[in-house]
Amino acid sequence: MDGFRFQFSYRVGVADINYGGHVANSAVLNFFQDARIAYLAELGPYSEIDLGSCGIIMPEAHVFFRQEMFLGDQLNIGVKSKQLKRSSWLMEYRVERADELTAEGETPLICFNYQTRKPCRMPTEFRTALTAFEGL
């Protein structure tokens, strides 16, 4: 998976399937979240609620469905970060089944202080880990 240094493996389960017999739209956002959580953990002791002095909040999400996915499919989800700003960045996702694109998307992420309920500057230590990992 070119350009994606981090990859997450996922097998489609029954809870991911909708009445049409394929992966539900909402399940793909859950795939992104599971992959994002694993990505942050790979960078260090980070999570969606703890990047050091803050967490993250996601103001929007974009998903592009390219092919149906089915129960039992083994998926590979690539995750990468780009467009780092003072308090935000863009996370990009690519979902493949047997090296074939099934979905892709992106989520802007904003550093967010859950005590003050306001956006905040990206913690320096996290920024350093992110730029080193991605080679930015």
Residue pairs with C-beta under 8 A, 6 or more apart in sequence:
1 7
1 76
1 78
1 94
1 96
3 78
3 80
4 78
4 79
4 80
4 94
5 80
5 133
5 134
5 135
6 35
6 38
6 39
6 42
6 78
6 79
6 80
6 133
7 76
7 77
7 78
7 79
8 34
8 35
8 38
8 39
8 76
8 77
8 78
8 79
9 74
9 75
9 76
9 77
10 31
10 34
10 35
10 74
10 75
10 76
10 77
11 72
11 73
11 74
11 75
12 23
12 27
12 69
12 70
12 71
12 72
12 73
12 74
12 75
13 71
14 71
15 27
16 23
16 24
16 27
16 30
16 31
16 69
16 71
17 23
17 24
17 27
17 70
17 71
18 24
18 25
18 27
21 70
21 71
22 68
22 69
22 70
23 68
23 69
23 70
23 73
25 63
25 65
28 63
28 65
28 95
28 103
28 105
29 61
29 63
31 75
31 77
31 93
31 95
31 103
32 61
32 63
32 77
32 93
32 105
32 107
34 77
35 77
35 79
35 93
36 48
36 79
36 91
36 107
37 47
37 48
38 79
39 79
39 81
39 91
40 46
40 47
40 48
40 51
41 47
42 133
43 126
43 129
43 130
43 133
44 125
44 126
44 129
46 52
46 126
46 129
47 55
48 55
48 56
49 55
49 56
49 114
51 111
51 122
51 123
51 126
52 123
52 125
52 126
53 113
53 120
53 123
54 111
54 112
54 113
54 114
54 120
54 123
55 111
55 112
55 113
55 114
56 109
56 110
56 111
56 112
57 109
57 110
57 112
57 119
58 107
58 108
58 109
58 110
59 108
59 110
60 107
60 108
61 105
61 106
61 107
62 105
62 106
62 107
63 103
63 104
63 105
64 103
64 104
64 105
65 102
65 103
66 101
66 102
66 103
66 104
67 97
67 100
67 101
67 102
67 103
68 102
69 75
69 95
69 97
69 102
69 103
73 97
73 102
74 97
74 98
75 95
75 96
75 97
75 102
76 95
76 96
76 97
77 93
77 94
77 95
77 96
78 93
78 94
78 95
78 96
79 91
79 92
79 93
80 91
80 92
80 134
81 89
81 90
81 91
81 92
81 130
81 133
81 134
81 136
82 89
82 90
82 92
82 134
82 136
83 89
83 90
84 122
84 127
84 130
84 131
84 136
85 122
86 121
86 122
87 110
87 111
87 119
87 120
87 121
87 122
88 108
88 109
88 110
88 111
88 119
88 122
89 108
89 109
89 122
89 130
90 106
90 107
90 108
90 109
91 106
91 107
91 108
91 109
92 104
92 105
92 106
93 103
93 104
93 105
93 106
93 107
94 101
94 104
95 101
95 102
95 103
95 104
96 102
110 119
111 119
111 120
111 121
111 122
111 123
112 118
112 119
112 120
113 119
113 120
130 136
